[in-house]
Every structure is written in structure tokens, then in C-alpha cells.
Amino acid sequence: MEAKILKFLATLLLLLLIFAGGAAYILSTPYGPSAETFIDITPGTGTPAIAAQLKQHGIIRSRYGFDLLRMVRRGRLQAGEYRFDHPVPMTEVYERIVRGDVYTRALTIPEGYNIFDIAQAVQDNGFASRDTFLAAERQHVELIARWIPPGAPRPASLEGYLFPDTYYFSLQATPLQILTVMVHRFRQVSAQLGMTGNVVRTVILASLVEKEVSQPAERPLVAGVFINRLAKGMPLATDPTVIYAALLDHRWRGTIYASDLQSPSPYNTYKHTGLPPGPICNPGVASLRAAIAPAQTDYLYFVSDAAGHSRFSADLKEHAQQVQAYREAQRH
């Protein structure tokens, strides 16, 4: 009887050693794809389904080995998109998913992009549909509540406060998460620039400057022109606001028509004096600086020349001469 027990124990030990060796091989020996492979784990996916997904795409040898890891290791498996491009031990795969080491994609927002441009970029990069993003930015204007003066109307949009930069998000990022990060970046930059007082007015002015001029050195001069016209009660008469009004009304046709100049929109600065009711794009640092500290001049007009620079004038006669010179340069 004793011999049988010893034989049984020896057999059991041997089986345990074989099992342990097999488990060690499965868990620690590198395995996986040699080419770039993406795995998208959706929120709420259970461990067995994750293991099956990894096995199906050739990331791990055995789904059962992954289940075993889950039993002996701590940590919550995180949803997201993961990128694998070379063989690694299953333990490393597991730890990456526990850490949430997700693959992120770049989202670049250039200076001067308006909310429609940003929404299209979000869609083009695979994060969310254009319409879903636009609906979210209209819904979550509370993100900029800190800058809205008491008693002022509720803003209709986050336009102006989505700071231009290159961001990195996982494909699981929601529109609200994307918007929150962009507004937070604006908050950081505005603090660095020492933006105080009426932030809304500053951002609106900066957005006009951003759309009107591409030369950084000319931005404070353009901001100064707008300040001078506002002080005299003159219409700002800036084309980018007319374009933005057409975009809001879904009637922008790629060029400004006479009917656009007659639009009753409060963004039409040919028809209405003062600043428009909100920003018309998302300005960068140079335009924000110009709006914070406009150049002090007597200029009331400016027009672009053939080289893409602005020519400034203090009176209408000089401005008319500048415009005529610009038109003649275009003909040649």
C-alpha cells in the first residue's frame, strides 16, 4: 500500500512539474506578431473575451494561460486600443493592459482652426463623428464658465477656448474628454500669458487678429487698428467675421457674396459695430499676446499687399491708395 501511495505521489509530482513547466513556457516565452497589430478592447469586456481576442489576433499563445494570469495577478484590465509589433512574454501583455498602456493617436489643431475645422479633424483621425463632436462642444459650455462674466449670456460654443496644439488621445477618448483637455491647455496658456480682466473680450479680439494676419510682427498692429475703430464706434468691417456668420448659418459657399455682407447676423461686422458676440476661431499664443497688448498707433485701416504683408493707414484717403496699389499688383 505504501508503495502505491509513493508511486501516486511521484506521478502527481511529475504531472505538477510538467504543468508548471508548460505554464512557465506559455507565460514567459516571447510570442506574438512580427508586424504591427492593433487590438481594441471595448469598455466592459470581460477577461475571457479579452483572452479570446488576444489569442485570435496572435498576441498570446493560449487564452487559458491568460485566464491563469488573471487568477494569480492583481490589477484591473483597462479598455483601449493596444499596439503590438513584436513577440513578448504573456506576462508583459497582461501588465500592459493592467497599466492601461494604450496606443494614442495624434490630433493636431493648427492656429486659427474654428470649431468646424476641429470637428472635422476629430472625425478624420477616427475619434468621433463631426456631428457628435459639435453637439458635445455646444452641450458642455460649462467648461469655460470661469471666464464668463456674471450675468453675461450663456455662450453658445467653446469656440476660442480649444487651444491649438498637438494632442494625443486613445481611440476610446470621448468628445467631452477631448474638449476638457483642450480647454485645460487654454487655461494653462492664459495663465502663462498673465491674461486677466475681460478674458472673453481678449479671446474674441485675438480670434479676429488670428484670421486677419499671418505675420506675427503685424498682429499687435492689427489688434491696435481694431481697438482704434472700436473707440471711434466704427464697424470693424473684417471679412473673417462675415465668413464665420455664413458658416454658422450653413450657407458658406467658398467666397463672400454681396448677400453675405448684408446678413443680419451679429457676427457681420460690416453691419454691426463693436466686437462680434463670440470668437470666430481658436487663436494661438501670438494672437493672444497681440490682443493683450495691442500696438498704440493712429491706424484705422489695413490691407494686404502682394507679398502677404499688411499696409496700414491712418485715414481713408491713404487707405484707398493702398487698396488701389494692391489691386494693381494683383493684375500683374
C-alpha positions as CSV (number, residue, x, y, z in Angstrom):
1,M,0.0,0.0,0.0
2,E,2.8,2.4,0.9
3,A,4.5,1.7,-2.4
4,K,1.3,2.6,-4.2
5,I,1.0,5.8,-2.3
6,L,4.6,6.7,-3.1
7,K,4.0,5.9,-6.8
8,F,0.9,8.1,-6.8
9,L,2.7,11.0,-5.2
10,A,5.6,10.6,-7.6
11,T,3.2,10.6,-10.5
12,L,1.3,13.6,-9.1
13,L,4.6,15.5,-8.6
14,L,5.7,14.7,-12.1
15,L,2.4,16.0,-13.5
16,L,2.7,19.1,-11.4
17,L,6.2,19.7,-12.7
18,I,5.0,19.2,-16.3
19,F,2.1,21.5,-15.7
20,A,4.4,24.1,-14.1
21,G,6.9,23.8,-16.9
22,G,4.2,24.2,-19.5
23,A,2.7,27.1,-17.7
24,A,6.1,28.8,-17.4
25,Y,6.7,28.2,-21.1
26,I,3.4,29.7,-22.1
27,L,3.7,32.7,-19.8
28,S,7.3,33.6,-20.1
29,T,8.4,32.7,-23.6
30,P,8.0,35.6,-26.0
31,Y,5.2,35.1,-28.5
32,G,3.3,37.5,-30.8
33,P,3.2,39.2,-34.1
34,S,6.2,40.5,-36.0
35,A,4.1,43.1,-37.8
36,E,2.1,46.0,-36.3
37,T,-1.2,44.7,-34.9
38,F,-3.9,46.7,-33.1
39,I,-6.3,45.3,-30.5
40,D,-9.3,47.4,-29.5
41,I,-10.7,46.3,-26.1
42,T,-14.0,48.0,-25.6
43,P,-15.2,49.1,-22.1
44,G,-17.0,46.3,-20.2
45,T,-15.2,43.4,-21.9
46,G,-14.6,40.5,-19.5
47,T,-11.3,38.6,-19.1
48,P,-12.3,35.5,-21.1
49,A,-13.4,37.7,-24.0
50,I,-10.1,39.7,-23.8
51,A,-8.1,36.5,-23.8
52,A,-10.0,35.1,-26.8
53,Q,-9.4,38.4,-28.7
54,L,-5.7,38.3,-27.9
55,K,-5.4,34.7,-29.0
56,Q,-7.4,35.3,-32.2
57,H,-5.0,38.1,-33.3
58,G,-1.9,36.1,-32.4
59,I,-0.8,38.2,-29.5
60,I,-0.8,35.3,-26.9
61,R,-0.3,31.5,-27.2
62,S,-3.2,30.5,-25.0
63,R,-6.3,32.1,-23.8
64,Y,-6.3,29.7,-20.8
65,G,-2.8,30.9,-19.8
66,F,-4.1,34.5,-19.8
67,D,-7.0,33.3,-17.6
68,L,-4.5,31.7,-15.3
69,L,-2.6,35.0,-15.0
70,R,-5.8,36.8,-14.1
71,M,-6.3,34.4,-11.2
72,V,-2.8,34.9,-9.8
73,R,-2.1,38.6,-10.6
74,R,-3.8,41.7,-9.3
75,G,-5.0,44.7,-11.3
76,R,-7.9,45.7,-13.4
77,L,-7.7,45.2,-17.2
78,Q,-8.1,48.5,-18.9
79,A,-10.1,49.2,-22.1
80,G,-8.5,50.9,-25.0
81,E,-6.6,50.3,-28.2
82,Y,-3.2,48.5,-27.8
83,R,-0.4,48.2,-30.3
84,F,1.8,45.1,-30.6
85,D,4.6,44.7,-33.1
86,H,7.0,42.1,-31.7
87,P,6.9,38.9,-29.6
88,V,6.8,39.4,-25.9
89,P,6.0,37.2,-22.9
90,M,2.4,36.9,-22.0
91,T,3.1,38.4,-18.6
92,E,4.2,41.6,-20.4
93,V,1.0,41.7,-22.4
94,Y,-1.0,41.3,-19.2
95,E,0.9,44.0,-17.4
96,R,0.5,46.5,-20.3
97,I,-3.3,46.0,-20.3
98,V,-3.4,46.4,-16.5
99,R,-1.4,49.6,-16.7
100,G,-3.6,50.9,-19.5
101,D,-0.6,51.4,-21.8
102,V,-2.9,52.2,-24.7
103,Y,-1.9,53.3,-28.1
104,T,-2.6,57.0,-28.7
105,R,-3.1,58.9,-31.9
106,A,-2.1,62.5,-32.6
107,L,-4.7,65.2,-33.1
108,T,-3.1,68.4,-34.4
109,I,-5.1,71.6,-34.2
110,P,-3.4,74.4,-36.1
111,E,-3.8,78.0,-35.0
112,G,-6.9,79.6,-36.4
113,Y,-9.0,76.5,-36.7
114,N,-12.6,77.1,-35.9
115,I,-14.9,74.6,-34.2
116,F,-16.0,73.2,-37.5
117,D,-12.4,72.6,-38.6
118,I,-11.6,70.9,-35.3
119,A,-14.7,68.7,-35.5
120,Q,-13.6,67.6,-39.0
121,A,-10.1,66.8,-37.7
122,V,-11.5,64.8,-34.8
123,Q,-13.6,62.7,-37.3
124,D,-10.7,62.4,-39.8
125,N,-8.5,61.0,-37.1
126,G,-11.1,58.4,-36.0
127,F,-12.1,59.7,-32.6
128,A,-15.7,60.7,-33.1
129,S,-18.0,61.9,-35.8
130,R,-18.1,65.5,-36.7
131,D,-21.7,66.0,-35.7
132,T,-21.2,64.2,-32.3
133,F,-18.2,66.4,-31.5
134,L,-20.1,69.6,-32.4
135,A,-23.1,68.5,-30.3
136,A,-20.7,67.9,-27.3
137,E,-19.0,71.3,-27.6
138,R,-22.3,73.1,-27.6
139,Q,-23.6,71.0,-24.7
140,H,-20.6,71.4,-22.4
141,V,-20.0,75.2,-22.3
142,E,-19.7,74.8,-18.6
143,L,-16.1,74.1,-19.3
144,I,-15.4,77.8,-19.8
145,A,-17.8,79.1,-17.1
146,R,-14.8,80.5,-15.2
147,W,-14.2,83.2,-17.9
148,I,-17.8,84.2,-18.5
149,P,-18.7,87.5,-16.5
150,P,-21.5,87.2,-14.0
151,G,-24.9,88.0,-15.7
152,A,-23.5,87.5,-19.2
153,P,-25.5,85.3,-21.6
154,R,-24.6,81.7,-21.7
155,P,-22.1,81.1,-24.5
156,A,-23.3,79.0,-27.4
157,S,-20.0,77.3,-28.1
158,L,-16.5,76.6,-26.8
159,E,-15.1,78.4,-29.8
160,G,-11.9,80.3,-28.9
161,Y,-11.0,78.2,-25.9
162,L,-9.8,75.0,-27.6
163,F,-6.2,75.8,-27.7
164,P,-4.3,75.0,-30.9
165,D,-1.7,72.3,-30.2
166,T,-0.9,68.6,-30.9
167,Y,-2.7,66.3,-28.6
168,Y,-2.5,62.5,-28.1
169,F,-5.7,60.5,-27.3
170,S,-6.7,56.9,-27.4
171,L,-9.5,56.0,-29.7
172,Q,-11.6,55.4,-26.7
173,A,-11.4,59.1,-25.8
174,T,-14.9,60.7,-25.7
175,P,-15.6,64.1,-27.2
176,L,-16.0,65.5,-23.6
177,Q,-12.6,64.2,-22.7
178,I,-11.0,65.7,-25.8
179,L,-12.7,69.1,-25.2
180,T,-11.7,69.1,-21.5
181,V,-8.0,68.6,-22.3
182,M,-8.1,71.4,-24.9
183,V,-9.8,73.8,-22.6
184,H,-7.4,72.9,-19.8
185,R,-4.5,73.7,-22.2
186,F,-6.1,77.1,-22.9
187,R,-6.2,77.7,-19.2
188,Q,-2.5,76.9,-18.8
189,V,-1.5,79.2,-21.6
190,S,-3.8,82.1,-20.5
191,A,-2.2,81.8,-17.0
192,Q,1.3,81.8,-18.5
193,L,0.4,84.9,-20.5
194,G,-1.0,86.7,-17.5
195,M,-4.4,87.1,-19.1
196,T,-6.6,88.9,-16.6
197,G,-9.7,91.2,-16.8
198,N,-12.2,90.5,-19.5
199,V,-10.9,87.3,-20.9
200,V,-13.9,86.9,-23.3
201,R,-13.1,90.2,-25.0
202,T,-9.5,89.3,-25.3
203,V,-10.2,86.0,-26.9
204,I,-12.7,87.5,-29.3
205,L,-10.2,90.1,-30.4
206,A,-7.4,87.6,-30.6
207,S,-9.5,85.4,-32.9
208,L,-10.1,88.3,-35.3
209,V,-6.3,89.0,-35.3
210,E,-5.6,85.3,-36.0
211,K,-7.8,85.2,-39.0
212,E,-6.7,88.6,-40.5
213,V,-2.9,88.4,-40.5
214,S,-0.3,85.7,-40.8
215,Q,2.8,87.8,-40.0
216,P,3.5,87.6,-36.2
217,A,5.1,91.0,-36.1
218,E,1.9,92.6,-37.6
219,R,-0.5,91.1,-35.2
220,P,-0.2,93.8,-32.5
221,L,-0.7,96.5,-35.2
222,V,-3.9,94.8,-36.4
223,A,-5.1,94.5,-32.8
224,G,-4.4,98.2,-32.4
225,V,-6.4,99.0,-35.5
226,F,-9.4,97.1,-34.1
227,I,-9.1,98.9,-30.8
228,N,-9.0,102.3,-32.5
229,R,-12.0,101.5,-34.6
230,L,-13.9,100.3,-31.5
231,A,-13.0,103.5,-29.7
232,K,-14.4,105.6,-32.5
233,G,-17.6,103.5,-32.9
234,M,-16.6,102.4,-36.4
235,P,-17.6,99.0,-37.7
236,L,-14.7,96.6,-37.7
237,A,-15.6,95.5,-41.2
238,T,-13.5,92.4,-41.2
239,D,-14.2,89.6,-43.8
240,P,-13.5,86.6,-41.5
241,T,-16.5,87.5,-39.3
242,V,-18.7,87.5,-42.4
243,I,-17.4,84.1,-43.3
244,Y,-18.0,82.8,-39.8
245,A,-21.6,84.1,-39.9
246,A,-22.1,82.2,-43.1
247,L,-20.6,79.0,-41.6
248,L,-23.0,79.3,-38.6
249,D,-25.9,79.6,-41.0
250,H,-24.7,76.7,-43.2
251,R,-24.5,79.0,-46.2
252,W,-20.8,79.4,-46.7
253,R,-20.1,79.0,-50.5
254,G,-16.3,79.4,-50.5
255,T,-16.4,83.1,-51.3
256,I,-18.1,86.3,-49.9
257,Y,-21.1,87.4,-51.8
258,A,-23.0,90.7,-51.6
259,S,-25.8,88.9,-49.7
260,D,-23.2,87.8,-47.1
261,L,-22.3,91.5,-46.5
262,Q,-26.0,92.3,-45.9
263,S,-26.5,89.4,-43.5
264,P,-28.2,90.4,-40.2
265,S,-26.0,88.0,-38.2
266,P,-24.4,89.7,-35.2
267,Y,-21.1,88.3,-36.5
268,N,-21.4,90.6,-39.6
269,T,-19.0,93.3,-38.6
270,Y,-19.9,95.3,-41.7
271,K,-23.5,95.7,-40.4
272,H,-22.9,95.9,-36.7
273,T,-20.4,98.0,-34.6
274,G,-18.4,96.5,-31.7
275,L,-16.9,93.1,-31.4
276,P,-18.9,90.0,-32.6
277,P,-20.7,88.1,-29.8
278,G,-18.0,85.4,-29.6
279,P,-14.7,84.3,-31.0
280,I,-14.6,83.2,-34.7
281,C,-11.7,80.7,-34.3
282,N,-9.2,79.4,-31.7
283,P,-6.2,81.7,-31.6
284,G,-2.6,80.8,-30.8
285,V,-0.2,82.5,-28.5
286,A,1.0,85.3,-30.8
287,S,-2.6,86.5,-31.4
288,L,-3.5,86.3,-27.7
289,R,-0.4,88.3,-26.9
290,A,-1.4,90.9,-29.5
291,A,-4.9,91.1,-28.0
292,I,-3.5,91.5,-24.5
293,A,-1.1,94.3,-25.6
294,P,-2.2,95.9,-28.9
295,A,0.1,98.4,-30.6
296,Q,-0.7,102.0,-29.8
297,T,-0.9,103.8,-33.2
298,D,-3.3,106.1,-35.0
299,Y,-4.0,103.5,-37.7
300,L,-7.6,102.8,-38.6
301,Y,-7.2,100.8,-41.8
302,F,-5.1,98.0,-43.2
303,V,-4.9,96.0,-46.4
304,S,-2.7,93.1,-47.5
305,D,-0.1,93.7,-50.2
306,A,1.0,91.3,-52.9
307,A,3.7,89.8,-50.6
308,G,1.2,88.9,-47.9
309,H,2.1,91.7,-45.6
310,S,-0.3,94.4,-44.3
311,R,-0.2,98.1,-45.2
312,F,-1.6,100.3,-42.5
313,S,-3.2,103.7,-42.9
314,A,-4.5,106.4,-40.5
315,D,-7.1,107.9,-42.9
316,L,-9.4,106.8,-45.6
317,K,-7.6,108.6,-48.4
318,E,-4.3,106.8,-47.7
319,H,-6.2,103.5,-47.3
320,A,-7.9,103.9,-50.7
321,Q,-4.4,104.4,-52.3
322,Q,-3.2,101.2,-50.6
323,V,-6.2,99.3,-51.8
324,Q,-5.7,100.5,-55.3
325,A,-2.0,99.6,-55.2
326,Y,-3.0,96.1,-54.0
327,R,-5.5,95.6,-56.9
328,E,-3.0,96.8,-59.5
329,A,-0.4,94.3,-58.1
330,Q,-2.9,91.5,-58.4
331,R,-3.4,92.2,-62.1
332,H,0.3,91.7,-62.9
